[in-house]
């Protein structure tokens, strides 16, 4: 059984492997920590780490919480824009149905880098702007969704996300 300190060393070794590429890691002596393991066991360990990290990356980009079969149009006013990695968030104030009471929605957009490549700027959405958004709503029915396209003061922003 390994101690927590050894586990941290193994994790650091595996992260180094991912960050630098296998050939560079061999040169840096990262596999010195794996001495005593057979060549096959080392390959199995490296493969297991790569598969587990791939799962984390996949989970990060999952749209499972959003109902991809539904689209909802929100018309309201932007309360706040959070232009941060890994995804932007837009808080939108929308008149609720049927009461007419104002309801806040949390909308997840793409990454700032990806949106910039689609023609967005940090100043494309601002608090107080009149906005119309098309989203994939959350499956649980709460007030949130994934941004598909948006218009500010009647003008489209960027390139709409393709399905």
N, C-alpha and C positions, 0 to 999 in steps of 0.2 A: 504494500500500500504506500502511496506517495504522500508526502506532507503537503500542506497548502502552499508552502514556498516552492516546492518542486512543481506543483500544478501551475503556479504563476509563471515559472520558467518555461514550461511546455507551451503555455498559451502565448507567451512572448515569442517563443521560437516559431510557432505556427503563424502568428500575425506577421512576423518578419518575413516568413516564407511567402505569404500572400502579397505583402507590400513590395517586396524586392524581386520576386521571381526566383524559381528554384536554383538556377545556375549561380546567382549572386549569393544566395544563402549558403550554398556549399562553400563558396570562397570566404565568407565571413565566419565560418565555423559554427553556425547555428546548430548543425546536426551533431556537434560534439556532445550535446545534452542527450542525444538519442543513442549514444554508444552503448553497446551491449545488446541492442535489438538487432535481429536479423534484418537483412535487406528487405525481405518480404513484409515483415512487421512494420518497418519504417514506411514502406509504400502504403500499407493499409492505414496506418495512422494519418499520414498526410492526406490520403483520399477521404478519410472520415471527416477531417477538419474542413476540407474544401466543400464537401457535401453539406455539412452543417452550416457553414457560412453562406452557401448558396441559398439555403432555406431561409435564413434571416433576411437576405436581400429580397427574395421573393415575397416574404411576409410584409416587408416594408412597402412594397409596391402593390399590395393587394387592394382591390376595390370591393372586397367581400361585404363591407358594411353598407355599401350603396346599392340601391335597386337599379341595376343597369337596364332593366326592361321599361322603366318609367322615366318620364321627363316632367319637370314641374317648372313653370315660369313664375318668378318672383318679381314684383314691381314694388320698389320702395326707395329708401334713402340709405346711403352708406353711413354707418356709425363709425367704423374703424377699419383700417387696413393694416395687416401685419405682414410686411414684406420681408420675410425671413426664410432661411433654409430649414427644413428641406422642402416645405410647401408654404405658399402664402395662405393667409386666412383673411376672409372678409366678413365683417359683422354687418348685417343688413337689417334695417327696421322696416317691417312689412305690415300692412293692415291685415289683421287676421280675419278669417271667414268663420262664421257669419257675423260675429259680434262687432267687427270693425276696430277692435282693440289692437294697438300696435304690439307686434310680436318680433322678437329678435331671432334672426337666423344666423348660424355659423356655417360659412361656405368655405370648403377647402379647394384651393386652386393648385396649379402646377408649381414647379420650382421656379424661383426668380430667374435662374439662368435660362431655363426652357421658355418661359414666358417672354423674356427679352429677345430671344431668337424669333419669336412669333410677332414681334412688333410692340410689345408692351414696354412701358417705362415705369419706374417707381411712382411717378406722378400720374399714371393713367387712371387710377382710382383714388378719390380723396373723400374724406369725411364731408358729408353734406351733399354729395352728388346724387342726382336722381338716377336710378339704375334699374335696368331690366336684365335679369339673369335667368338663364336656362340651366337647370341642374338635374343631376340624378339624385333623388332624395334618399335619405337614410332608410334602411329597411325597417327599423323599429318605429318609424313614424315621428320621431322627434324632429325638432326644427334645425335641420342641417342637411348638407349635401355636397356633392362633388360638382364643381363648375364645368359646364360645357361651353357656354358662350355668354358674353355680356355686352350690353350697350350702356353708355353713359351719356345722359342728356340726349338720347336718340341716336348717338353715333357708336358704331361697333368698335370694340377694343380688340386689337390683335386678330389672330387667326383662330377660329373656333376649333376646339378639340375634335378630332375625328373619332368616330366610334369604332 
